[in-house]
Amino acid sequence: MKWTSTKLLVALAFVGLMSMLFVGTVSADTMNADDYNEAMFNKNMDIWFMLMLVAFLMLFIRKFEWGVCLGVLLVTATSFISYMFIDQFYLGKDFSQVWSMGNMIMAVVCSITAVIGIGVFLGTIRMWQYLVAGVFFGATFQLVLWTMNSLIPDLGLGTPVDPGGSILVHMLAAYWGWGVILALREKKAFDEPMYISKHSTSFVWLASMLLFVLWPSFVTGTLDNMADVTMGTITCYMAGIGSIISAYLVCVGVQKKVNPLIYTYALLAGPVAIGSPLLAFDMEIAAWAALGLGLIAGAISALSFIFLQPWLCKKAGVLDVMGVHNLHGVGGWLGALTAAIVVSGAFSANVAAAILVVVIGLGTGAICGGVIRLTRKEQEWFTDDTDFIDNPAPKTQ
């Protein structure tokens, strides 16, 4: 068999993933103190792996691939640093608490949320400005954490139910990103045809499928009870299986064929939506309730890509480049409201959290976008030519 670069990448990714999953399985048997720390380490690595896979999920524009990777790395670096700096020097947390495995997981969750958020405006700002966006987002994430963990409970509304991040991660990413594009007002993004190739889209397929496998590590990242981790894994996978099916049926039913850039995103809507109600269902029906939620989420997400995206972007006069709102915004709302309904006493807290996250996301995103707009200059967007040295082979006659 001839080993092309794509086949080699798939093989390496598969071997690496299986190695991590094997180690994670071995470490979770007895869960004494050492095993717990090892399990948290493995979750940390899984979420970092997921973060990098999000970059591959956005590599479909054939002339703008290196820029996606570099933008992801830059915003990851500064959002992580910003989160940890605020924890240690502004909030004054103890050194051992700041640099614990659990807190580093929260920091990388902050970074993966930032990476999702930049998908809204990816390719429409200068490369160094991703560093600025990361700093702004790290502060925004800390503000939202305080809002959900302190402000809402102090108002007597209870504590929001969101163990897997439907609100904290997905809604925040979508609406912060929308705040940025509403401030940027980049009209030329609509003129970019965004041509794809089989090769570039194959990266998207690979990333989506591997993200599906790793997602339980993400939604159970802050859980320390093995029974909860087990249930969270079950509901996450069942929700994902549901969206795999419904997203396909909607794509075929509406457009007759599968649009890979819709399907590879919408199939992840189940894991997005299950974040808030991850542990909300009774044990006897949890798996099947999660499957049902995933079926709804996949269908809604696919329909949002097909119908909501064109309408919303036209009305707002801006382009959600990667369609982040159709997966993370819509899926986040579905998860937040499902938990609000299913969990006794959670309605007020979850509704308040969802609304405040939208307001904070749009507001802080607009501030970030305004600063970026002041320091932006005219250039060609969605191309690697602006930022990279390239040495292509000469064209043959």
Secondary structure, 3 states (H helix, E strand, C coil): CCCCHHHHHHHHHHHHHHHHHHHHHHHCCCCCHHHHHHHHHHHHHHHHHHHHHHHHHCCCCCCCCHHHHHHHHHHHHHHHHHHHHHHHHHCCCCHHHHCCHHHHHHHHHHHHHHHHHHCCCCCCCCCCHHHHHHHHHHHHHHHHHHHHHHHHHHCCCCCCCCCCCHHHHHHHHHHHHHHHHHHHCCHHHHHCCCCCCHHHHHHHHHHHHHHHHHHHHHHCCCCCCHHHHHHHHHHHHHHHHHHHHHHHHHHHHHHCCCCHHHHHHHCCHHHHHCCCCCCCCCCCCHHHHHHHHHHHHHHHHHHHHHHHHHHHHHHHCCCCCCCHHHHHHHHHHHHHHHHHHHCCCCHHHHHHHHHHHHHHHHHHHHHHHHHHHHCCCCCCCCCCCCCCCCCCCCCCC
